[in-house]
């Protein structure tokens, strides 16, 4: 399977690049001028954007031999903290606001991404 051939460095690069994509997307002022989404759709987008971040991060930690990789809370806590910090970074940007609901949606995406990664990792270990 392709995912099994991705190295620790590959997962780290994917994690860092996706984090930069998130920061770039959330740094545009006045996002409502680009598209006016239906109510609640932005929460779905928040979750969807954080699924890959958590997936990549969980795979990076699973491929790492560092002792921090054994901390079960890391793949959930770090991307959720990133979501919180991303919301805070938007406060001074015109047209952007901080929202606990956005943080919650980010964390929901993190849980989904982590769950998918954990399931694939477990499935891969069973086939070894």
The first five atom37 places (N, CA, C, CB, O) and aatype in JSON, in Angstrom:
{
  "aatype": [20, 20, 20, 20, 20, 20, 20, 20, 20, 20, 20, 20, 20, 20, 20, 20, 20, 20, 20, 20, 20, 20, 20, 20, 20, 20, 20, 20, 20, 20, 20, 20, 20, 20, 20, 20, 20, 20, 20, 20, 20, 20, 20, 20, 20, 20, 20, 20, 20, 20, 20, 20, 20, 20, 20, 20, 20, 20, 20, 20, 20, 20, 20, 20, 20, 20, 20, 20, 20, 20, 20, 20, 20, 20, 20, 20, 20, 20, 20, 20, 20, 20, 20, 20, 20, 20, 20, 20, 20, 20, 20, 20, 20, 20, 20, 20, 20, 20, 20, 20, 20, 20, 20, 20, 20, 20, 20, 20, 20, 20, 20, 20, 20, 20, 20, 20, 20, 20, 20, 20, 20, 20, 20, 20, 20, 20, 20, 20],
  "atom_mask": [
    [1, 1, 1, 1, 1],
    [1, 1, 1, 1, 1],
    [1, 1, 1, 1, 1],
    [1, 1, 1, 1, 1],
    [1, 1, 1, 1, 1],
    [1, 1, 1, 1, 1],
    [1, 1, 1, 1, 1],
    [1, 1, 1, 1, 1],
    [1, 1, 1, 1, 1],
    [1, 1, 1, 1, 1],
    [1, 1, 1, 1, 1],
    [1, 1, 1, 1, 1],
    [1, 1, 1, 1, 1],
    [1, 1, 1, 1, 1],
    [1, 1, 1, 1, 1],
    [1, 1, 1, 1, 1],
    [1, 1, 1, 1, 1],
    [1, 1, 1, 1, 1],
    [1, 1, 1, 1, 1],
    [1, 1, 1, 1, 1],
    [1, 1, 1, 1, 1],
    [1, 1, 1, 1, 1],
    [1, 1, 1, 1, 1],
    [1, 1, 1, 1, 1],
    [1, 1, 1, 1, 1],
    [1, 1, 1, 1, 1],
    [1, 1, 1, 1, 1],
    [1, 1, 1, 1, 1],
    [1, 1, 1, 1, 1],
    [1, 1, 1, 1, 1],
    [1, 1, 1, 1, 1],
    [1, 1, 1, 1, 1],
    [1, 1, 1, 1, 1],
    [1, 1, 1, 1, 1],
    [1, 1, 1, 1, 1],
    [1, 1, 1, 1, 1],
    [1, 1, 1, 1, 1],
    [1, 1, 1, 1, 1],
    [1, 1, 1, 1, 1],
    [1, 1, 1, 1, 1],
    [1, 1, 1, 1, 1],
    [1, 1, 1, 1, 1],
    [1, 1, 1, 1, 1],
    [1, 1, 1, 1, 1],
    [1, 1, 1, 1, 1],
    [1, 1, 1, 1, 1],
    [1, 1, 1, 1, 1],
    [1, 1, 1, 1, 1],
    [1, 1, 1, 1, 1],
    [1, 1, 1, 1, 1],
    [1, 1, 1, 1, 1],
    [1, 1, 1, 1, 1],
    [1, 1, 1, 1, 1],
    [1, 1, 1, 1, 1],
    [1, 1, 1, 1, 1],
    [1, 1, 1, 1, 1],
    [1, 1, 1, 1, 1],
    [1, 1, 1, 1, 1],
    [1, 1, 1, 1, 1],
    [1, 1, 1, 1, 1],
    [1, 1, 1, 1, 1],
    [1, 1, 1, 1, 1],
    [1, 1, 1, 1, 1],
    [1, 1, 1, 1, 1],
    [1, 1, 1, 1, 1],
    [1, 1, 1, 1, 1],
    [1, 1, 1, 1, 1],
    [1, 1, 1, 1, 1],
    [1, 1, 1, 1, 1],
    [1, 1, 1, 1, 1],
    [1, 1, 1, 1, 1],
    [1, 1, 1, 1, 1],
    [1, 1, 1, 1, 1],
    [1, 1, 1, 1, 1],
    [1, 1, 1, 1, 1],
    [1, 1, 1, 1, 1],
    [1, 1, 1, 1, 1],
    [1, 1, 1, 1, 1],
    [1, 1, 1, 1, 1],
    [1, 1, 1, 1, 1],
    [1, 1, 1, 1, 1],
    [1, 1, 1, 1, 1],
    [1, 1, 1, 1, 1],
    [1, 1, 1, 1, 1],
    [1, 1, 1, 1, 1],
    [1, 1, 1, 1, 1],
    [1, 1, 1, 1, 1],
    [1, 1, 1, 1, 1],
    [1, 1, 1, 1, 1],
    [1, 1, 1, 1, 1],
    [1, 1, 1, 1, 1],
    [1, 1, 1, 1, 1],
    [1, 1, 1, 1, 1],
    [1, 1, 1, 1, 1],
    [1, 1, 1, 1, 1],
    [1, 1, 1, 1, 1],
    [1, 1, 1, 1, 1],
    [1, 1, 1, 1, 1],
    [1, 1, 1, 1, 1],
    [1, 1, 1, 1, 1],
    [1, 1, 1, 1, 1],
    [1, 1, 1, 1, 1],
    [1, 1, 1, 1, 1],
    [1, 1, 1, 1, 1],
    [1, 1, 1, 1, 1],
    [1, 1, 1, 1, 1],
    [1, 1, 1, 1, 1],
    [1, 1, 1, 1, 1],
    [1, 1, 1, 1, 1],
    [1, 1, 1, 1, 1],
    [1, 1, 1, 1, 1],
    [1, 1, 1, 1, 1],
    [1, 1, 1, 1, 1],
    [1, 1, 1, 1, 1],
    [1, 1, 1, 1, 1],
    [1, 1, 1, 1, 1],
    [1, 1, 1, 1, 1],
    [1, 1, 1, 1, 1],
    [1, 1, 1, 1, 1],
    [1, 1, 1, 1, 1],
    [1, 1, 1, 1, 1],
    [1, 1, 1, 1, 1],
    [1, 1, 1, 1, 1],
    [1, 1, 1, 1, 1],
    [1, 1, 1, 1, 1],
    [1, 1, 1, 1, 1],
    [1, 1, 1, 1, 1],
    [1, 1, 1, 1, 1]
  ],
  "atom_positions": [
    [[0.84, -1.18, 0.0], [0.0, 0.0, 0.0], [0.89, 1.24, 0.0], [-0.96, 0.0, 1.22], [1.93, 1.27, 0.65]],
    [[0.46, 2.25, -0.72], [1.25, 3.47, -0.87], [1.57, 4.13, 0.46], [0.51, 4.45, -1.75], [2.7, 4.57, 0.67]],
    [[0.6, 4.19, 1.37], [0.81, 4.88, 2.64], [1.9, 4.22, 3.48], [-0.49, 4.91, 3.43], [2.57, 4.9, 4.26]],
    [[2.09, 2.92, 3.32], [3.12, 2.22, 4.07], [4.53, 2.59, 3.6], [2.92, 0.73, 3.97], [5.5, 2.4, 4.34]],
    [[4.63, 3.1, 2.39], [5.95, 3.45, 1.86], [6.37, 4.89, 2.17], [5.97, 3.24, 0.37], [7.51, 5.27, 1.91]],
    [[5.46, 5.67, 2.72], [5.8, 7.05, 3.07], [6.67, 7.03, 4.33], [4.51, 7.92, 3.3], [6.33, 6.36, 5.31]],
    [[7.77, 7.74, 4.28], [8.7, 7.75, 5.4], [8.3, 8.76, 6.47], [10.11, 8.06, 4.91], [7.39, 9.57, 6.28]],
    [[9.0, 8.69, 7.59], [8.78, 9.67, 8.67], [8.96, 11.08, 8.15], [9.75, 9.4, 9.86], [8.18, 11.98, 8.47]],
    [[9.98, 11.28, 7.34], [10.22, 12.62, 6.77], [9.09, 13.05, 5.84], [11.55, 12.64, 6.0], [8.73, 14.22, 5.8]],
    [[8.54, 12.11, 5.12], [7.41, 12.41, 4.24], [6.19, 12.86, 5.02], [7.07, 11.21, 3.39], [5.51, 13.82, 4.65]],
    [[5.91, 12.13, 6.13], [4.76, 12.52, 6.97], [5.01, 13.86, 7.64], [4.48, 11.45, 8.03], [4.09, 14.66, 7.78]],
    [[6.25, 14.1, 8.06], [6.58, 15.39, 8.67], [6.39, 16.52, 7.65], [8.03, 15.39, 9.23], [5.83, 17.56, 7.97]],
    [[6.87, 16.3, 6.43], [6.73, 17.32, 5.39], [5.25, 17.57, 5.08], [7.48, 16.88, 4.1], [4.84, 18.72, 4.94]],
    [[4.47, 16.5, 4.99], [3.04, 16.66, 4.71], [2.36, 17.44, 5.84], [2.37, 15.29, 4.53], [1.53, 18.31, 5.58]],
    [[2.72, 17.14, 7.08], [2.14, 17.83, 8.23], [2.47, 19.32, 8.19], [2.64, 17.22, 9.54], [1.59, 20.16, 8.34]],
    [[3.73, 19.62, 7.99], [4.16, 21.02, 7.98], [3.57, 21.79, 6.8], [5.7, 21.11, 7.94], [3.14, 22.93, 6.95]],
    [[3.55, 21.17, 5.63], [2.97, 21.84, 4.46], [1.48, 22.09, 4.65], [3.21, 21.01, 3.2], [0.98, 23.16, 4.29]],
    [[0.76, 21.11, 5.2], [-0.68, 21.31, 5.4], [-0.93, 22.39, 6.45], [-1.35, 19.99, 5.82], [-1.88, 23.18, 6.32]],
    [[-0.1, 22.44, 7.48], [-0.24, 23.49, 8.49], [-0.03, 24.87, 7.84], [0.77, 23.28, 9.65], [-0.73, 25.82, 8.17]],
    [[0.92, 24.96, 6.93], [1.14, 26.22, 6.22], [-0.04, 26.57, 5.32], [2.43, 26.14, 5.39], [-0.4, 27.74, 5.2]],
    [[-0.65, 25.57, 4.7], [-1.84, 25.81, 3.88], [-2.96, 26.38, 4.75], [-2.32, 24.5, 3.18], [-3.62, 27.35, 4.37]],
    [[-3.16, 25.78, 5.93], [-4.19, 26.27, 6.84], [-3.91, 27.72, 7.23], [-4.26, 25.39, 8.11], [-4.81, 28.56, 7.19]],
    [[-2.67, 28.0, 7.6], [-2.32, 29.38, 7.98], [-2.53, 30.35, 6.83], [-0.87, 29.44, 8.46], [-3.0, 31.47, 7.04]],
    [[-2.2, 29.93, 5.63], [-2.39, 30.81, 4.47], [-3.88, 31.06, 4.24], [-1.76, 30.19, 3.2], [-4.29, 32.2, 4.01]],
    [[-4.69, 30.01, 4.32], [-6.13, 30.16, 4.09], [-6.79, 31.04, 5.14], [-6.8, 28.8, 4.09], [-7.71, 31.79, 4.83]],
    [[-6.31, 30.96, 6.36], [-6.93, 31.73, 7.44], [-6.31, 33.12, 7.62], [-6.83, 30.97, 8.74], [-6.68, 33.84, 8.54]],
    [[-5.4, 33.47, 6.76], [-4.77, 34.78, 6.86], [-5.37, 35.81, 5.9], [-3.3, 34.65, 6.6], [-5.01, 36.98, 5.95]],
    [[-6.27, 35.38, 5.02], [-6.93, 36.32, 4.11], [-7.93, 37.17, 4.88], [-7.62, 35.57, 2.96], [-8.76, 36.64, 5.61]],
    [[-7.87, 38.49, 4.71], [-8.89, 39.32, 5.35], [-10.21, 39.23, 4.6], [-8.43, 40.78, 5.42], [-10.25, 38.98, 3.4]],
    [[-11.28, 39.45, 5.33], [-12.63, 39.49, 4.76], [-12.96, 38.27, 3.9], [-12.8, 40.75, 3.95], [-13.27, 38.43, 2.71]],
    [[-12.9, 37.06, 4.45], [-13.18, 35.88, 3.62], [-14.6, 35.85, 3.09], [-12.93, 34.62, 4.42], [-14.87, 35.21, 2.07]],
    [[-15.52, 36.53, 3.77], [-16.91, 36.52, 3.31], [-17.08, 37.25, 1.98], [-17.82, 37.16, 4.36], [-18.09, 37.07, 1.3]],
    [[-16.09, 38.07, 1.6], [-16.16, 38.75, 0.32], [-15.85, 37.79, -0.82], [-15.21, 39.93, 0.29], [-16.26, 38.01, -1.96]],
    [[-15.13, 36.71, -0.52], [-14.81, 35.73, -1.55], [-16.04, 34.87, -1.86], [-13.62, 34.84, -1.11], [-16.46, 34.75, -3.01]],
    [[-16.6, 34.28, -0.81], [-17.77, 33.41, -0.95], [-18.59, 33.56, 0.32], [-17.35, 31.91, -1.19], [-18.04, 33.6, 1.42]],
    [[-19.89, 33.64, 0.18], [-20.77, 33.67, 1.35], [-21.38, 32.27, 1.5], [-21.89, 34.77, 1.21], [-22.32, 31.93, 0.8]],
    [[-20.83, 31.48, 2.43], [-21.33, 30.11, 2.58], [-22.67, 30.08, 3.31], [-20.31, 29.23, 3.32], [-22.98, 31.0, 4.07]],
    [[-23.45, 29.04, 3.09], [-24.68, 28.89, 3.87], [-24.34, 28.76, 5.36], [-25.49, 27.65, 3.39], [-23.24, 28.32, 5.69]],
    [[-25.25, 29.13, 6.24], [-24.98, 29.04, 7.68], [-24.56, 27.63, 8.09], [-26.21, 29.47, 8.48], [-25.19, 26.64, 7.71]],
    [[-23.51, 27.56, 8.87], [-23.04, 26.28, 9.38], [-22.05, 25.58, 8.48], [-24.18, 25.39, 9.63], [-21.32, 24.7, 8.94]],
    [[-22.0, 25.94, 7.2], [-21.08, 25.26, 6.29], [-19.63, 25.53, 6.66], [-21.34, 25.71, 4.86], [-18.77, 24.68, 6.43]],
    [[-19.37, 26.69, 7.24], [-17.98, 27.0, 7.61], [-17.46, 26.02, 8.67], [-17.88, 28.44, 8.13], [-16.27, 25.73, 8.72]],
    [[-18.35, 25.51, 9.52], [-17.92, 24.53, 10.53], [-17.54, 23.22, 9.87], [-19.03, 24.29, 11.59], [-16.59, 22.55, 10.29]],
    [[-18.28, 22.84, 8.84], [-17.94, 21.64, 8.08], [-16.59, 21.81, 7.39], [-19.04, 21.34, 7.03], [-15.79, 20.88, 7.34]],
    [[-16.35, 23.0, 6.86], [-15.06, 23.3, 6.22], [-13.93, 23.24, 7.26], [-15.09, 24.69, 5.54], [-12.87, 22.69, 6.98]],
    [[-14.17, 23.8, 8.43], [-13.15, 23.74, 9.48], [-12.78, 22.29, 9.78], [-13.65, 24.43, 10.77], [-11.6, 21.94, 9.82]],
    [[-13.78, 21.46, 9.98], [-13.52, 20.04, 10.27], [-12.77, 19.38, 9.13], [-14.83, 19.29, 10.54], [-11.8, 18.65, 9.35]],
    [[-13.22, 19.63, 7.91], [-12.59, 19.0, 6.74], [-11.13, 19.4, 6.58], [-13.36, 19.35, 5.48], [-10.31, 18.59, 6.15]],
    [[-10.81, 20.63, 6.91], [-9.43, 21.11, 6.76], [-8.51, 20.49, 7.82], [-9.4, 22.65, 6.86], [-7.32, 20.31, 7.57]],
    [[-9.06, 20.18, 8.98], [-8.23, 19.62, 10.05], [-8.11, 18.1, 10.0], [-8.79, 20.03, 11.38], [-7.27, 17.54, 10.7]],
    [[-8.93, 17.43, 9.2], [-8.8, 15.97, 9.06], [-7.42, 15.6, 8.51], [-9.91, 15.42, 8.14], [-6.75, 14.76, 9.1]],
    [[-6.97, 16.2, 7.4], [-5.63, 15.83, 6.9], [-4.51, 16.2, 7.86], [-5.38, 16.5, 5.56], [-3.53, 15.46, 7.99]],
    [[-4.64, 17.34, 8.54], [-3.59, 17.73, 9.47], [-3.41, 16.66, 10.55], [-3.92, 19.1, 10.12], [-2.28, 16.25, 10.83]],
    [[-4.5, 16.22, 11.14], [-4.41, 15.2, 12.18], [-3.94, 13.87, 11.61], [-5.77, 15.02, 12.86], [-3.15, 13.17, 12.25]],
    [[-4.4, 13.52, 10.42], [-3.98, 12.27, 9.79], [-2.48, 12.27, 9.56], [-4.72, 12.07, 8.45], [-1.79, 11.33, 9.94]],
    [[-1.97, 13.34, 8.93], [-0.54, 13.42, 8.66], [0.28, 13.4, 9.95], [-0.22, 14.69, 7.86], [1.3, 12.73, 10.04]],
    [[-0.18, 14.14, 10.95], [0.56, 14.22, 12.22], [0.58, 12.87, 12.93], [-0.08, 15.29, 13.13], [1.61, 12.46, 13.45]],
    [[-0.56, 12.18, 12.94], [-0.62, 10.86, 13.58], [0.3, 9.87, 12.87], [-2.06, 10.32, 13.59], [0.98, 9.08, 13.52]],
    [[0.33, 9.92, 11.54], [1.22, 9.02, 10.79], [2.69, 9.38, 11.03], [0.89, 9.09, 9.28], [3.54, 8.5, 11.11]],
    [[2.97, 10.68, 11.13], [4.34, 11.12, 11.43], [4.78, 10.56, 12.77], [4.44, 12.67, 11.43], [5.87, 9.99, 12.88]],
    [[3.95, 10.71, 13.79], [4.31, 10.19, 15.1], [4.43, 8.67, 15.09], [3.28, 10.61, 16.14], [5.32, 8.11, 15.73]],
    [[3.55, 8.0, 14.37], [3.61, 6.53, 14.32], [4.89, 6.05, 13.64], [2.38, 5.97, 13.57], [5.41, 4.99, 13.98]],
    [[5.39, 6.82, 12.69], [6.62, 6.44, 11.99], [7.87, 6.86, 12.75], [6.64, 7.06, 10.61], [8.98, 6.45, 12.41]],
    [[7.69, 7.66, 13.79], [8.83, 8.17, 14.55], [9.26, 7.18, 15.61], [8.48, 9.51, 15.19], [8.44, 6.46, 16.18]],
    [[10.54, 7.16, 15.86], [11.07, 6.3, 16.92], [11.34, 7.11, 18.18], [12.35, 5.61, 16.45], [11.91, 6.6, 19.15]],
    [[10.94, 8.36, 18.18], [11.14, 9.24, 19.32], [10.2, 8.84, 20.44], [10.93, 10.72, 18.92], [9.08, 8.41, 20.19]],
    [[10.64, 8.98, 21.69], [9.81, 8.58, 22.82], [8.53, 9.4, 22.94], [10.59, 8.69, 24.09], [7.56, 8.93, 23.54]],
    [[8.5, 10.61, 22.38], [7.26, 11.4, 22.4], [6.16, 10.74, 21.58], [7.53, 12.82, 21.88], [4.97, 10.98, 21.81]],
    [[6.56, 9.92, 20.61], [5.58, 9.26, 19.76], [4.7, 8.3, 20.56], [6.27, 8.52, 18.63], [3.6, 7.96, 20.12]],
    [[5.19, 7.86, 21.71], [4.41, 6.91, 22.51], [3.34, 7.59, 23.37], [5.35, 6.11, 23.41], [2.51, 6.9, 23.97]],
    [[3.35, 8.9, 23.43], [2.34, 9.61, 24.2], [1.02, 9.62, 23.42], [2.8, 11.07, 24.52], [0.91, 10.26, 22.37]],
    [[0.04, 8.91, 23.94], [-1.21, 8.69, 23.21], [-1.98, 9.98, 22.94], [-2.09, 7.74, 23.98], [-2.73, 10.05, 21.97]],
    [[-1.81, 10.99, 23.76], [-2.58, 12.22, 23.61], [-1.98, 13.16, 22.56], [-2.66, 12.93, 24.94], [-2.66, 14.08, 22.1]],
    [[-0.74, 12.95, 22.18], [-0.06, 13.88, 21.25], [-0.78, 14.05, 19.91], [1.35, 13.38, 20.99], [-0.95, 15.18, 19.46]],
    [[-1.22, 12.96, 19.24], [-1.84, 13.16, 17.93], [-3.17, 13.91, 17.99], [-2.06, 11.83, 17.27], [-3.64, 14.42, 16.98]],
    [[-3.76, 13.98, 19.17], [-5.01, 14.74, 19.32], [-4.75, 16.14, 19.83], [-5.96, 14.01, 20.26], [-5.32, 17.11, 19.33]],
    [[-3.9, 16.26, 20.84], [-3.69, 17.55, 21.5], [-2.97, 18.57, 20.62], [-2.91, 17.34, 22.77], [-3.36, 19.74, 20.58]],
    [[-1.94, 18.14, 19.93], [-1.14, 19.1, 19.16], [-1.94, 19.73, 18.01], [0.1, 18.41, 18.61], [-1.91, 20.95, 17.87]],
    [[-2.64, 18.94, 17.18], [-3.45, 19.61, 16.14], [-4.58, 20.46, 16.7], [-4.03, 18.57, 15.2], [-4.92, 21.49, 16.12]],
    [[-5.18, 20.05, 17.83], [-6.23, 20.88, 18.44], [-5.63, 22.19, 18.95], [-6.92, 20.12, 19.6], [-6.24, 23.25, 18.8]],
    [[-4.46, 22.13, 19.54], [-3.78, 23.34, 19.99], [-3.46, 24.24, 18.79], [-2.49, 22.99, 20.76], [-3.58, 25.46, 18.88]],
    [[-3.04, 23.64, 17.69], [-2.79, 24.41, 16.47], [-4.06, 25.12, 16.02], [-2.27, 23.49, 15.35], [-4.01, 26.27, 15.6]],
    [[-5.21, 24.43, 16.11], [-6.49, 25.05, 15.75], [-6.81, 26.25, 16.63], [-7.62, 24.03, 15.85], [-7.26, 27.28, 16.15]],
    [[-6.56, 26.1, 17.93], [-6.78, 27.2, 18.86], [-5.87, 28.38, 18.52], [-6.54, 26.74, 20.31], [-6.32, 29.52, 18.46]],
    [[-4.59, 28.1, 18.31], [-3.65, 29.17, 17.98], [-3.98, 29.82, 16.64], [-2.22, 28.62, 17.95], [-3.79, 31.03, 16.47]],
    [[-4.47, 29.02, 15.7], [-4.87, 29.58, 14.41], [-6.05, 30.53, 14.57], [-5.23, 28.45, 13.43], [-6.09, 31.59, 13.94]],
    [[-7.01, 30.17, 15.42], [-8.13, 31.08, 15.68], [-7.63, 32.37, 16.33], [-9.18, 30.39, 16.59], [-8.09, 33.46, 15.97]],
    [[-6.7, 32.27, 17.26], [-6.16, 33.46, 17.92], [-5.39, 34.34, 16.93], [-5.24, 33.06, 19.08], [-5.44, 35.56, 17.02]],
    [[-4.69, 33.71, 15.99], [-3.92, 34.5, 15.02], [-4.83, 35.3, 14.1], [-3.01, 33.58, 14.19], [-4.38, 36.27, 13.49]],
    [[-6.1, 34.91, 13.99], [-7.03, 35.62, 13.11], [-7.62, 36.88, 13.73], [-8.14, 34.69, 12.72], [-8.21, 37.7, 13.03]],
    [[-7.47, 37.05, 15.05], [-8.09, 38.18, 15.74], [-7.71, 39.54, 15.11], [-7.7, 38.17, 17.21], [-8.6, 40.36, 14.89]],
    [[-6.43, 39.81, 14.81], [-6.11, 41.13, 14.25], [-6.38, 41.26, 12.75], [-4.67, 41.44, 14.52], [-6.18, 42.34, 12.19]],
    [[-6.81, 40.2, 12.09], [-7.03, 40.24, 10.65], [-8.43, 40.8, 10.36], [-6.85, 38.82, 10.02], [-9.42, 40.29, 10.88]],
    [[-8.51, 41.85, 9.52], [-9.83, 42.45, 9.22], [-10.81, 41.41, 8.67], [-9.67, 43.6, 8.21], [-10.48, 40.64, 7.77]],
    [[-12.01, 41.41, 9.23], [-13.04, 40.49, 8.77], [-12.98, 39.11, 9.4], [-12.96, 40.35, 7.31], [-13.85, 38.27, 9.14]],
    [[-11.98, 38.87, 10.22], [-11.84, 37.58, 10.89], [-12.15, 37.74, 12.36], [-10.41, 37.01, 10.7], [-11.95, 38.81, 12.94]],
    [[-12.66, 36.69, 12.97], [-12.94, 36.71, 14.4], [-12.54, 35.39, 15.04], [-14.44, 37.0, 14.66], [-12.37, 34.39, 14.35]],
    [[-12.38, 35.41, 16.34], [-12.13, 34.2, 17.11], [-13.48, 33.56, 17.43], [-11.33, 34.51, 18.41], [-14.43, 34.26, 17.79]],
    [[-13.55, 32.24, 17.31], [-14.78, 31.53, 17.63], [-14.45, 30.2, 18.29], [-15.64, 31.31, 16.37], [-13.7, 29.39, 17.74]],
    [[-15.02, 29.98, 19.46], [-14.85, 28.68, 20.13], [-15.52, 27.58, 19.32], [-15.44, 28.71, 21.55], [-15.08, 26.43, 19.35]],
    [[-16.59, 27.92, 18.57], [-17.25, 26.93, 17.73], [-16.32, 26.48, 16.6], [-18.56, 27.49, 17.15], [-16.33, 25.32, 16.2]],
    [[-15.52, 27.42, 16.09], [-14.55, 27.04, 15.06], [-13.48, 26.13, 15.65], [-13.89, 28.3, 14.44], [-13.06, 25.16, 15.0]],
    [[-13.03, 26.42, 16.86], [-12.06, 25.55, 17.53], [-12.65, 24.16, 17.73], [-11.62, 26.16, 18.9], [-11.98, 23.16, 17.5]],
    [[-13.92, 24.1, 18.14], [-14.58, 22.81, 18.33], [-14.67, 22.04, 17.01], [-15.99, 23.0, 18.93], [-14.45, 20.83, 16.97]],
    [[-15.0, 22.75, 15.93], [-15.08, 22.11, 14.61], [-13.7, 21.62, 14.17], [-15.65, 23.1, 13.55], [-13.58, 20.54, 13.6]],
    [[-12.66, 22.41, 14.45], [-11.3, 21.98, 14.15], [-10.98, 20.69, 14.9], [-10.28, 23.08, 14.53], [-10.43, 19.74, 14.33]],
    [[-11.34, 20.65, 16.18], [-11.04, 19.48, 17.01], [-11.85, 18.26, 16.57], [-11.33, 19.78, 18.47], [-11.37, 17.13, 16.68]],
    [[-13.06, 18.47, 16.08], [-13.83, 17.35, 15.53], [-13.09, 16.77, 14.32], [-15.26, 17.8, 15.13], [-12.99, 15.55, 14.18]],
    [[-12.58, 17.63, 13.46], [-11.78, 17.17, 12.32], [-10.55, 16.43, 12.76], [-11.38, 18.35, 11.45], [-10.16, 15.43, 12.15]],
    [[-9.92, 16.9, 13.83], [-8.74, 16.24, 14.38], [-9.09, 14.82, 14.83], [-8.15, 17.05, 15.57], [-8.36, 13.87, 14.54]],
    [[-10.2, 14.67, 15.54], [-10.61, 13.35, 16.02], [-10.88, 12.41, 14.84], [-11.87, 13.46, 16.91], [-10.5, 11.24, 14.88]],
    [[-11.52, 12.91, 13.8], [-11.78, 12.09, 12.62], [-10.48, 11.69, 11.93], [-12.7, 12.84, 11.63], [-10.28, 10.52, 11.61]],
    [[-9.61, 12.66, 11.7], [-8.33, 12.38, 11.05], [-7.48, 11.4, 11.84], [-7.56, 13.65, 10.84], [-6.86, 10.5, 11.26]],
    [[-7.45, 11.58, 13.16], [-6.7, 10.67, 14.02], [-7.31, 9.27, 13.96], [-6.68, 11.19, 15.47], [-6.58, 8.28, 13.89]],
    [[-8.64, 9.19, 13.98], [-9.3, 7.89, 13.94], [-9.0, 7.13, 12.66], [-10.79, 8.06, 14.08], [-8.75, 5.92, 12.69]],
    [[-9.02, 7.83, 11.53], [-8.7, 7.19, 10.25], [-7.25, 6.71, 10.26], [-8.94, 8.17, 9.08], [-6.96, 5.58, 9.85]],
    [[-6.34, 7.56, 10.72], [-4.93, 7.18, 10.77], [-4.72, 5.98, 11.68], [-4.07, 8.36, 11.25], [-4.01, 5.04, 11.32]],
    [[-5.33, 6.0, 12.86], [-5.18, 4.9, 13.81], [-5.72, 3.6, 13.23], [-5.89, 5.22, 15.13], [-5.1, 2.55, 13.4]],
    [[-6.85, 3.67, 12.55], [-7.43, 2.46, 11.95], [-6.51, 1.9, 10.86], [-8.81, 2.76, 11.36], [-6.32, 0.68, 10.78]],
    [[-5.95, 2.77, 10.03], [-5.05, 2.3, 8.97], [-3.75, 1.75, 9.55], [-4.74, 3.44, 8.01], [-3.21, 0.77, 9.04]],
    [[-3.27, 2.36, 10.61], [-2.04, 1.87, 11.24], [-2.29, 0.48, 11.83], [-1.55, 2.85, 12.34], [-1.48, -0.43, 11.65]],
    [[-3.41, 0.33, 12.54], [-3.75, -0.99, 13.12], [-3.93, -2.03, 12.03], [-5.03, -0.89, 13.96], [-3.46, -3.15, 12.17]],
    [[-4.6, -1.68, 10.95], [-4.82, -2.62, 9.84], [-3.49, -3.03, 9.22], [-5.75, -1.99, 8.77], [-3.29, -4.19, 8.86]],
    [[-2.59, -2.07, 9.08], [-1.27, -2.38, 8.52], [-0.47, -3.3, 9.41], [-0.49, -1.11, 8.29], [0.25, -4.17, 8.92]],
    [[-0.57, -3.13, 10.71], [0.16, -4.0, 11.64], [-0.39, -5.42, 11.63], [0.09, -3.43, 13.06], [0.37, -6.37, 11.83]],
    [[-1.68, -5.57, 11.41], [-2.28, -6.91, 11.35], [-1.83, -7.67, 10.13], [-3.79, -6.81, 11.37], [-1.77, -8.9, 10.14]],
    [[-1.5, -6.95, 9.05], [-1.08, -7.6, 7.8], [0.41, -7.87, 7.75], [-1.48, -6.76, 6.63], [0.89, -8.45, 6.78]],
    [[1.14, -7.45, 8.76], [2.6, -7.67, 8.74], [2.95, -9.06, 9.18], [3.31, -6.66, 9.64], [4.13, -9.42, 9.23]]
  ]
}
